[in-house]
Amino acid sequence: MKDKIVVITGASSGIGKALAEVFAARGSKLVLAARNVEKLDEIRQVCSSKGVSVITVACDVSKEDDCRILIERAVAEFGTIHILINNAGISMRALFADLDLKVLRQLMDTNFWGAVYCTRFAIPYLLANRGSVVGVSSIAGKKGLPGRTGYSASKFALEGFLETLRTENLKKGLHVLVACPGFTRSNIRNTALSKDGSVQGESPRNEKKMMQPEEVATRIYEAVMNRKRDLVLTSEGKMTVWLNKFFPAFMDKMVFNHMSKEQDSPF
């Protein structure tokens, strides 16, 4: 990965921040994008200290023009793109019956359309380099999670988009990775949206027991190196995906019971 040009969205915290540090440690040149410019600058300094070139771009991936500018900045600075990691995402927690539909639209705009926009603008360079497109999905993109209709829907859509993209370019050398972390320690639950669109605040889960973002980032890096198709993380996540293939009705009950134990569960 030395000197490869890597674009990472949602790079200001969590998995995105960890990905930036992992790729920087391997000598990649980085284009880091997020809405929080101050945090991005802090991460830029950390990555630059490893002796690699890094630029940051203020970017709200739900806006098509922001995504276009992000890719244009990357190409203007480095000449091309080898790897695009669509990591930016937000979550939500509410029953669909109580949900303001603007919340679902916001989830789709960020988690699905953000990846579509960035990939569309980057695809000419990725095809030219036989590069990689990575979508950071979720176990929620494999099994619908109650209280997360918008989140699961956006991740299912993301996976369908990426699977089709992979098949369309089967003979062009494009590598497409769908990465599905299980529950990972990050601020995504703190910033999750409630039924009216307000920020949830406190995480309803025990963050200390979750997989660390650094481990997720390392596994994604290895999957890119080995040009894997799919990556499912955590034993709980792998078991959920496997059992759901063969016993979907049973898993409906298991997932309902598991998620209902969250603090202040909406159901």
N, C-alpha and C positions, 0 to 999 in steps of 0.2 A: 504493500500500500504506500510505499515511499513515493512522494511527489504526486500521488493521485489527487485530483481535485474532488473534494467531497462537500456537498451541500447538505446541511442539516437544518430542518425546520423545528420549531419548538425547542431551541437550543439553550434557553435561559435557565432551565431547571430540570430536575428529575433525570429521566432516561436520555433526553437530548443533551443535557450538560455532560453526563457521563460518556455518551458517544463521542462528543467533541474531544474530551480528554483522552479517550482510548485511541482514536484515530490520530490525534496529535502526537501521542507517544510513539506511534508507528511511522511518523514522518509524513503524514498526509497534509496537503494544503487545504485549509478550511474556509468555507463560507457559512457563517452562522447566522440564522434568522430567528427572530422572535419579536414580540411586541414590546417587551421590557428592555429598553436600550441600556439602562444602567447595569442590569445583571449581565447582559450580553458583553458589555465592555469588561466586566470583571473576569468573565470566562475567557475572553480574548487574551487578556494579560496572562492568565494561567497557561493557556495553550501556546502562546507566543514564547513563553519562557522555555519551552521544550525545543525551540529552534526552528519552528515551522511558520510559514506565512499564514496569517489569519485576517479575514475581513468580516465585519458584522454588517447586517442589513436590517433595519427596522421593517418588520413585515407582519401584517395581519393576513394570514393565508386565506381567510374567508373573502378577501377582496382580490379579484382577478388581476387588477393593475399592480397591486403589491407583489403578486407572484411573478408577473412579467418582469417587473423591475428587479426583483431578486435574481432571476436567471440572467438578465442582461448585465447586472453588476458582476456576477460571477464570471461571465464570459469576458467582460471588459477587463477584469483584473487578471484572470488566469488563462484566457484563451479558449477554454473548453470545460466540460464537466465529465467526470468518470463515474461518480456515484451520487445518486440523489436519495436522501433518507427522509421520507415523509413521516415525521414524528409528531408534528404539532397536533394537539387534540385537547378536547374538553369533555367533561362527563356531566351527568345529571342524576338526580334521584327524586322520583315522584311517581305516583300512579298515573297512567295515561288518562284515566277518567278525570283527574284533577289538573292535568297539565295545560298550561297556556301554550298553544301551538307555536308561538314564537320561539320557545325553548327548543323544540324539536328542529325547527328550521335552523337555529343557531348551531346546533350540534351537526347537522348535515352540512351546513356551509363551511364549518371548520374541518371536521373529521373526514368528510368525503370530498366536497368540492375543493378544499384546500389542496388535497393530494392530486386531484384531477388537474387543477390549474398548473401547479408546479411541474407535474409530469409532462403536460402538454407543451409547455415552453422549453423544457429541458430535453425532450425526446430526440430532436435532431442530433444533439451532441452525444447523447447516450448511445444512440444507434451507431454513430460514426466510430465510437470507441469500444463497441461491444461491451458497454458498461452495465451498471446495476441500478435498478429501481427497487427501493426498499419501502414497504409499507408497514409501519408499526401498528398492528391491529390489536387484538385482545382475545382472550377466551370468550368474551362477550360477542365476538364476531363468529364464533362457532356454535354457541349455545345462548339463546335469548335469556337475558337476566331480568327477572321481575323488578320493577322500579327503575329500570334503565332502558325504556323503550327507545328513546332517542339515541342513546349510546350504542346499544346493540344494533339498531337499524343502520346507523352510520358505519359501523365496523363490518357488518354483513355486506353493505354496498361497496365499501372499500375493497373487500376481498374479492367480490365479483368482478370489479373493475380490473384489479391486478391479475386475476386469473385469466381474464379475456385478453389483456395486454400481453401476457406471457405467450398465449397460444397464437395470437396474431403475428408475433415476431419470432416464432419458433425457429425459423431458418435464417434469422438475422443476427443471432448471437447475443440478443438482449437477455440479461439475467434479471429475473424478477423474484424477490424474496418477500414472503408474507411472514412477518414475525409476530407471534402471539404470546406476549408475556402473561403470566398469571398475575395475581395481586402483587404489585411492586410498591415498595416504599417510595412515595413521591408526594407532591402537593396536589395531585389531580383530584383527590376526594375533597380536599379543603376548598378548592376552587370550583367544585361541581355546582351546577345550577339546581335550584329548587323549583317547585312547580310554577312559580311566578317569574322565574328568571333571576332571582336574587342569588347571591353566592351562599352556598351551604355553610361554609366556615369550618367548623370542626369535623375531622374525619370520623365516620361512624365505626371504623374498624381499628384493630390494634396494629398500627404501622410497624412496630418493632418486630413482629413475627413474619413480616413479608420479605420477599427477595429484594436484595439491595440493587439499586439502579446500576451500580458499577458491574455487577455480575451479569445483568441483562445486557448491558452495552458490550461487554466482552464476548458474550455468546452471539450477539448480532454481528459483531466484527468477524468472528470466526466463520459464521454462516455466509457472510459476504465473500470472504476469502475462498471458501470452498464452493461458492455459487450454489448454495442450497435453495430449494424451492420453498420449503416451509420450516418454521421453527416454532415449536410449542414448548413453553417453559413452565416449570414447577411440576412436582408430582401430582398435585391436585388438579392442575390444568390438563395434564396429559390424561389423567384418569377420566376427567369430565368429557373430554373430546372422544376418547375411546368408547366409554359406556354409552354416550349419546348416539353413536352409530348403530348400536345393536339394541339398546333399551331406552328409546327416547321418552316413553311415557313414564317409566321409572325415574328417569333423570329430571323430568318436569317436577316431580314431587320432591326429589332430593335437593334440587336447586331452590325451590320455593322454601323448603324448611331451612336450608342454610342461610339464605339471604334474609329470611324473616327474623333471624337472631341478631341482626345488626341493631345497634343502638338507635332508638327512635325510628324503627322501620315503618315505612308508610303503609304496610299491609300486615 
